[in-house]
Amino acid sequence: MGARISRHFLLLLSQIRHLLPPLPMAPPSPRSGASVRPLPLDALYEVLLRVSARDLCRLRAVCRPWRALLSDPHFIAAHAACHPEPLIVATHHTDGLAAGHILDIMDLSGRVIKRVVKPESLWAGRKGWAITAHVNVVCVLMTNDMSYLLLNPATGAVSALPQGLAEEHSRREQDISDCRHLVAVGKVASTGEYKVLRVLDVYPESEWEQLCEVFTLDGSSHARWRGKKASPDSVDPFPSHRVTINGIVYFVLREIVMDQGVVPLRIASFDLETEEWRAILRAPLDLLSILHFSLASLNGCLVVIHYIQQSSSMDLWFLMDFDKGLWAKKHSIPLKSGFFYDDFPVRTLLVLNGGRILYYDEMKLLRIYDPKTCTSANVAEIGPYCEIGVYTGNLLSLPDGAGAQLMR
């Protein structure tokens, strides 16, 4: 084990070893006057790896050597490998009751471990809300001027995206504040780049249309929004009808549902790598009401959630083969009530050990569904959030200084 510890780590461990209580190696002998021996470096390293991230965050306040040790990227990576349990990220409306908070990081029991607060230097009199949260990036739409801020919970960095339309669309003389914004963030697997996709509903004098634009988060000062070809069929603007999976953004298509008519549920998808729209996907369901469907990601698979009011349940349809359009209904989960709201749909979050499904229901409860017993158990009541998802990073990678609060 010691050979795998870097020299930098050994130096830090030796600096802080005297701050830890010694480990008795053998009972002291009155005759020899033997005393307890200090904890070996390898043993100290192993002990620290087994301490929870929440407690290690507190230990950072002991002294500068402790902070340096517990902030070391190599230690954080090793600690994450020993603690694979995912965390939950839940975002607030920045002009709501929790006006000072952007998002909460919670464990699977619903306990808030860290809270990221909004930097006043960027917010100063502005209002907005988080419109999308994907992996380690949260996008906030500022309602004052319809601009975007991106927050990286892992680093605490906040950056502003360019305002206005892409050059390809600038001739439309469209005020962007008059547009309806649908935004998604995703990571391109081949390059590791993060990209932001936005679809804008615009209302020119002639007729309504949608614009499609892409922005690459490469850190360069010349980066800009790039106008792209819009989807052949317009996508639905509701946030629950959009999900990003492995660099592909899926949208439910906007359909006109007549009183007596039934139309098929269709799904469009945009490839963030090629920056092109893919073939339209037909779901194995009919669109009876926009409130009865949402999209989700489970284990990297596209899932259509069908809310059934009559039976107070939701069916989970998994996409098995995109090219063949094959779907399979794998679960039917009972719900507390039969009332569904598009601004607060049930969110399936992740699959746990044994195939159990963690989800956030319409009663603002975090629950776990066990497919073996077909029953759900309450985990915690966590209150209303505008976005909720899975945080795949390690708690130690979250900032400790300004912009973050460790919950005691």
N, C-alpha and C positions, 0 to 999 in steps of 0.2 A: 504493500500500500504506500509506504513512504517514497518509493521510487516514482510514483505517479504524482506526487505533490511538488509543485514548482518551487524553485528557490525563493521566489517572492513570498509564496505562501508559508514556507518554513520560517522565514524571517519574521513574518507577521505573527505566526503562532508562537514563536519564541518570545516575542515582545509582550504578548498578552497572557502567556502561560501563568505568570506569577499572579494574575488577577483572579484565577480560578482556584477553588479550594483543592488542595492536593488529594490524590487518590491513594488510600492506604493499600500498600502492596502486601503487608503482613502485620500482625499485631505487634505493637512496640514492645521491646524487651527491657524491663527495668535494669537488668544487669548490663546490657550493652549500651543502654541509652539511645537505642535506635529510634528514629522518628519517621514520620510518613514521608514518602517520596513524591516528587512532582509527577503530574500526569504526563506520560509520553506524548510526543507530538502527534504520532499516528493515532493514538487513542483519542486525543483531543479533537482531531479532525473528524473522526468517526462520531464522536459525541455531538459535535455541532451539526453534522449532517442529519442527525435524528431529531434535532430540536425543531419545533414547528416554525414556519416562516413568520407567523405573527409574533412569537416570542423573540426570534432573532432580530426582527425590526426594532423591538424595544432595546435589545442588547447593543444596538448600534449607538445608543446614547451614552454608553459607559465611558468611552474615550475615543480618541482619534484612531488608534490602532484597531480597536474593535470595529469602528465604522469602515475602515479600509478593508479589513478582512471580510466582513459580511457583505460588502459591496463589490467584492472581486468577481468579475464575470465567470471565472473558472469555478469558483465556489458556488455561485448562483446556478450554473448549469448542472453541477453535481448534485446540488440540493434538489433541483427540479426533477432529476431522474429518480431520486429517492422518494419524492412526494408527487406522484402523477395525478393526484385527485384534481379535477378541474375546479375553477372558481366561476362565479356568476358575476357578470357586469350588468348593472341596471342604471339607465340614464334618467335624469330628471328634466322637467321643463325649467329652464333657467329663470323664467318669470313667474313660476308657480310658488307653492308654499315653501319649497326648499330652494329659495332663490339663490342662496350662496353655494349650492352644490351642483356639480355637473353630473357626477356619477358615483355610484357605490360599488365596491368590490365585496362580494359576500361568499361565504363558504356554502356547502351544500345543505347546511342546516338553516340557511337564511340569515345568519348572523353577519352584520356589516363589520368587515375587518378594516377596510380602508375607505376613505371618502376623499374624492378629488374635488377641490373647490375651484371656483372660477377665478382666474387672475384678473383683478380689477383694472390693471393697465390696459387690457384688451376689451373688457366688458364695459367699463365706464359709461353708465347711462344707457346701455344697449340691452335689448331683450331678444330672446330666441329660445330654441329648444333643439335637443339632439334629434336628428332625423334619421340617422343610421349608425349602427355600431357593428363593426365587422372585425373579428379577431382582436387586433391591437390598435385599431383606429376608430375614433368616434368623430362623426361630422355633425357640426352644429350650424343650423340656419339662423342667422340673425334677422329678426323680423323688421327691424328699423329700416334697413337698406337692402334686404334680401341678399346678403353676402354670406360667405361660408368661412367657418373656422374649423380647423382639424386639430384634434387632440390625440396625442399618443400617450396612453396611460403608462406605458413601460418607461418612458423617458420624461414625461411631464411636458414635452414640447408642444407648443400651440403655434400654428401658422395660419395665415389668412390666404385664401385662394383669390385669384384675380376676379375683379368685378366686371360686370357687363357680359355681353354675348361674345361668342367666338368670331374671329374675323370673317369666316365664311357666312355668318348670319348677321353681320353688323349692318348690312344695307336694309334690313327690315324695319329699322327705326322703331323697334319694339322696346318699350320700357320694361326691363327685367322684373321690376317690382310688380308688374301686372300679370306676370306669368305664374302658373302653378308649378312647383318644383317637385320632382321625384328623383331622389339621389341614391346611389349605391356605391359602396367602396369594396374593392376586391384586390386580391394579390395574384399576379401572373406567375405561375409556377416556374416557367422556363427561365425567367429573368429575376424573379424576386421583387419586381417593382410593384408598388401599389398604384392603382388607378382609381379615379373618381369618374363615375358615369352619371350624367344628369339628363333627364328627359323633361322638357319644358312644354307645358300647354300654353300656346300663344293664341291671341285673338285679333288677327288683322281685320281690316275692314271687309275683306271679301268673305273669308270663311275661317273656321277654326282649324288649327294644325298643330303638330308636335315637332319639336326640334330635338336633336340628339347631339350631345357634346361630351368630349372625354378630356380629362386632365391627368397627366402623369406626375406622381410625387417623387421627382428625382432630385429635388433640392436646388435646381438651377434657377437663376434669376430670370432667364428668358422663357421659362415654361409658360404655356398659355392654354386656354381652352381651344380644342380643335373640333370644328364642326364635322359631324358624321351623318351618313344617310340615316333617315328615320326608319323605324319599323314600318313595313308595308301596311300593317294593321295597327291602329293606335293601342298603346298599353294602358292598363288601368292605373289611376293615380294613387290608389290606397296603399299605404305602407305595408300592410299585411299581405298584399298581393305581389310582393317582391322579395326575392332571397338571392344571396350570392353563394355559390358553391364552386370551389376549385377554379376560380377565375372566370366563371360563367354567371351572368346575372339573368335570373328568370323573372318574367312578368306574366301575370294573368292579362289576357287581352280584353280590351273594353268591348263589351257587347251590349246591344239594345235588347232588353228583356221585355217583351210585350205581356199584357195581362193574360192572354191565352196561349202565348207561345213558349217554346222551350228551345234553347240553343245549346250547342255543345260547348263545353269548357275547353278553351284553347290557351296554350302557353307559348309566349315568345321568349327567345333567349339571345343574349348579346355576349360574344366572346371578347373578353378584355385584352387578350393577346393579339388577335387579328383585327380587333376593333370593327367587327362585322356582325350583322344579325344572322342567326342560324335559321334552319327550317322550323316552321310552326309545328308545335307538338300538340297532339289531341289527347286530352285526358279522358279516362273512361267514365265520365260523369257529365250530366247536363247542368247548365247554369240556370238555376231557378231563381236565385237571388244573390247579389254581390256580397251579402252578409254571411252567406253560408259556406264560404271557402276561404282558405288562406294557404300560403306556401311556407314550407319549412325545410330545414336541413337536419337529417339525422344520420350520423356516421358517414357523412359525405354523400348522402343520397338525397335526391329531390323527393319531397313528400308533399302531396296534396292533402290538406286536412278538410274533411267534409263535416260540417256541423249539422247535426240532425235534431231539430227542435222537438219533434214529436217524441223521440225517445231520450232526450237530454243526453246525447252522446256525441262522440266524434269518431269518424272512421279515418284511418291513416292509410293512404294509398302511396306505395313506394314505386318509383320509376325503376324498372329492372333493365330496360334496354332502350336507349334514346332512338337509335336508328330504326328499330322495329316498332317503337311506340308501345312497348309492353309494360303494363302496370300490374301490381299485386296488392290487394288489401290485406295487410298483416295484422292490424289491431282495430278494435272498436272499444273506445275508452268511455266509460260512463262519466257524466259531469254532474255538478251540483245542481245546476238549473238549466232551463231551456232557453235562456235569453242570451243572445250574442250581439255584440256591438263591434263594428269594424274598427273603431278607435281603441278598442280593448279586447282583441281576440285572444283565445287560448293559444299559448305559445309552447310548443314542444321544444325542449332545450337539448337534451342529450340522452344517449342510451348508457345506462350504468351496467355494472356487473350482473350477470344472469339475465340480461335482456330487459331489465327494468327501465322504464322511461320516466325521466324527470320532466315535468311540465308546469307551466304557470297558468292557472285557470281563470275563469271569468269572475270568480269571487275574490281575486287578488291573493290566492293561496298558492304556495309552492307545494306540489304534490308529486308522489312517486307511484306510477302504475306498474303492477306486477302481472305480466301476461300469464304466469303459471296459475294464479288464483283469480285473475280477471278482476282484481280489486285495486283501489287506490288508497293511499294513506297520506294524511296531511304531514307536511314537513315544517312549514312555518307560514305565518301570515306576514307578508313583506310589503304590503301597501301598493299603491299605484305607481307605475313607471311608464314613461313614453316609449322606451326601448329596453328590452331585456334579452340577454344572450349569454354565451359562454366565453369566459376569458381564458385563453390557452397559455398565457404567460405564467411566470412565477411571481408570487407576492413580493419577493425580495427585489425584483426588477422595477417595482413601482417607486417613484420618488418619495423621499421622506421630508424634504424641505417644503418650501412654499408651494402651495397648490395641492398638498396632500395632508390628510389627517389620519393617524393611526387610532382606531377606535379602541378605547380601554375596556 
